[in-house]
Amino acid sequence: MSHFQYNSILFLCVANSARSQMAEGLARTIFGDEVTIHSAGSKPSKVHPLAIKAMAAIDIDITNQHSKAVDDMEDLDVDLVITLCAEEVCPVFLGDVKRLHWPLQDPAHKDEDTSEETQLQQFCKIRDQIKGRLEVLRSLRGRTEGLEPQEFHASIRVPDLGEAAAFYSWLLGISPKEWTHRYVTFVSEALRTNFVILVDDGKTLHHDTLYHLGVDLGTREAVIEAHKKAEEAGWTIHKPARTTWRGTPLHELWLKDPGGNLIELYARLTDEQLAEMPADKEPLFLVS
């Protein structure tokens, strides 16, 4: 079973009054009938009124939920346990299950001079943090079979190629493999990384100067298989699998991630494949 393929989740914290109660309510909404949801604590008390109020603010009613002891959960059929304690000692659920730990501050804890409004804001903050994590978990649950990458590639644009070369040589602990007046390439076997810095070409540089990411899949067959898997998974194919000869000869497939970032899946050509280069160097498409 994949780490993220599960049918029942148990949320745990100490009092089962705030974090785990909000998590239970959020998970029931996010997962619906797909997953069975439980929550419990080592020292159960009652559902905190501000947890109810924070959830009501996003139209989720948890007034029918109640605090439960983790000891009463031993006979549950659970395959994923998520603990939410930060500085406290989290309760323990015995059993051979997958586990995640999301350390979140207890919004029920407050100083004497903390107003109810300020405390409610803290409840809402923790609620939103739990919601965001659950939405990622929900997306991962339905993931399809992935690829088998052999190397990670990243390219960024820089305003000064020489200065950047010195910095990244220091940062990665290696000398460049090669360079021209246009780019500098670093290859780290330890990090399984191929990292390239490029001249900016007059582009406006800011905090995000990423050009593209890439993953080496090793063989032409793996690139073709990646194309098929991407289609099955519903990912956006920017350029279909093909063999290109201009520049660095590669078998390549270009995808766009959900945010529109370009991802290159590639494999280097063997000597035999290089010998197949056509006179016009036009790309050879690998899928029909």
N, C-alpha and C positions, 0 to 999 in steps of 0.2 A: 504493500500500500504506500502511495506517495505520502510524504510528510503532511501535505495539505489536503489529502482526501480523507474526510472525516464525516461522521453522521451525527455526532452528539458532542456538545461542548459543556464543560463545567468551569465556571468562573469562581475563583477563590480570593477572599481577603479576610481580614480578621473579624470584623463585626457583621459582615454581610448586610451593611446598612446603606452604603453610598456607592462606592466604585463598582462592586460586583452586581449590585441591584440595577444600576444604570446600564451596565454591560449586558445584563440579562434582558432588559427591556429593549435595548438597541439591537441586540442580536436577533431577538424574535422578529423585529421589524425588518432587519436587513436580510435575514436568511429565510424568513417565512416558514413554510412547512418542510423545507429541505433538510433542516438540521434541528435536532432536539436540544433545547437549551436549559441549563440548570445553573444555580449559583448557591454558594454556601460560605460559611465562615468558621473559624476555630472558636470564636466567642460571639455567637450570634446575638443580636439585640433586636432592633426593629428597623423598618425602612425609614430613613431620615426624611423628614418633611421637605427639606430643601432638595433632596434627590427627586422627590415626586414633583416639586415645583419646576426644577430645571428640565425634567423630561416633558412636563406638560407644555413648556415653552416651545417645544418642537413637535407638539401634538402626539406624544406617546404617553399613554396612561399606564402607570405601574402601581396604582393604588391597590390592586388585588395581589400583588407580590408580597411575600413575607420572608423574614430571615430564617435561615435553616442552618443546622449544624453539619460540618463536614463529616462527622462520624456517622450521620444518617445516610450518607451518600455511598457507602461502601459497596452496596449491591447494585448500584447503577451501572448500566452498560454505557460507559463513557470512553471515547477514543481520543479526546483532546482536552487537556487541562490548561487553563490560562490563569496564572497567579498575577495579582494586581498590586501587591504590597510594595512599598518603597523602603522605608526604614524599619518597618515592623518585621517580625518573624512570621512568614507566611504559613498558613496551614498546609498540611501534607495530605495528599490523596494517594493512598497506596494502590499499586496496580501498574501493569505494563501498558502505559498510554503515552501518546505524544504530549510534550509539554512546551509551553511558551511562557516567558516571564515578561510582563509589561509593568515595570516599576513606576507607579503613579502616586503622587502625593495624596494623602487622605483629605478631601475637602471638608470633612466633618470636624477636623481639628482646627481650632481657632483660638486666638488670644482673647483676653477679657475685653479689650477695647475694639474688637472687630465687629463692625455693624453687620446686620443680617443681609443688607444689600451687597456688601463687599464679599461676604461668604457665599452668597448665591452666585456671584460672578465666578468664584472659584469652582463651584459645582458645575457651572456651565462650561468653564474652561476644560475641566477633567472630562466632562461628558463629550465634548467635541474631540478631545484627544482619543478617547476610546472609540468614538464613531469612525474617525479617520483610519484607525488601525483595523477595525472590523471590516471596513470597506475594502481595504487591501487584502485581508484574509479571504473575503468573499470572492474577490477576483482570482486569487490564487487557487481556490478550491476547484475551479473548473478548468484549470490550465491543461493544455494538451501536451503530448509527449514532446520534449524539447530536443535540442541539438546536442552535438558532442564537440564543442570548440577545442582547438588546440593552441590558439594564441589570441590575445586581445590586441586590437589596433586602435589607436586614437590619434587624431590630427588636430592641431590648434593653430591659429594664426597669431603672429607676434609682430610687433612694430620694429624690432631690431634683431635680426637673425643671429648675429655674433653674440650679443649679450645673452639672448635666450639659450643659445648653445652652451655657453659657459654655465648658466644656472642649472639647466636640466642635466648636464653632465655631472655636476655636483650633486644634484638631487637624486639621480638614479644610480650614482656610483659607478658609471661606465663612460667610456669615450664613445663618440658617435661612430656608427658603422660606416657611414658615407655622408657626403654633403655636396651641394652645388651652391650656386648663388641664389637658388630659389627655396631650398629646403635642407633640413638636417634630419637624419634618421638615426634613432637609437633602437637597438634590439637587446632586450634583457631576457636571457634564458631563465634566470632565477624567477622573474616576475611573469614569464611567458607573455611578454608585452612587446609590441612593435609601436614605438611612439615617434611621431613626426611633427616637427614645427615648420611652419610655412610663412613666407613673407605675406604681409597683409594685403597686398594688391590695392592699396588705397582705400580699403574698407574701413568703416568706423569701428574701432575696437572698444569693447566695454567688458563688463564682468563675465560675459558669456561669449567667448571667441571660438567656441567649438566649431570645427569644420565638419568632421563626421567621426563616428565610431565604426569599428570593424571587428569581425571575428573570422579567424582562419579555420576552415573546416577540413583542410587536409587534402581532399581529392575532388575531382570533377564530379564524381558520382554523389558525393556528400552535398555539393552545391545544388545539384539537380533535386536530390531528396529534400533539401531545405526548402526549395521552391514549392514542392508539393505539400510539405507540412505547413508552410506559411499560408497557402491557399486554403487548406483544410481548417486552419485555425482562424481564418478571417483577417489576417494581418494585411496591411496595405503594401502591395508590391509596386515599387517605384520604377525599377527596371528589371525585366525578367532575367532568369539565369542565362548567361551567355559567356562565350570566350572572347576576350578582347586582346588585341595585339599591340595597339599603340600605347606608348608609355611603358609601364610595367605589365607584361603579358599576364593575364589572370583569368581564371574562371570566376565569375562574380555574379552576385545577386544583390540588388539594392532594395531595401525595405525602408518604410517610414514607421517610426514608433508612434504610439497614440498621440504624442505631442508634436509630431511633424519632423522630428529629428531624423537625419539620414543614417542608415545602418548598412554597412557593406559586409556581406558574407562572401568569402573568397577562398580560393585555393591556388597555389602557385602551379605553373605548368611543369610537367616532366620534360626531359630532353626530347623524348619521342613526340610529345604533344607540341613542343616548340617547332619541331621539324614540319608540322602540318600547317604552319602559318601560310595563309593565301597571299598571293602577290599583291592584292589590293588592300590587305590588312583590315578588311571589313569584319565586323563582329560576327561570330558564329553562334546563333541562338541554340540553346540546349534543350528547350522544351517547346512543344508545339502549341 
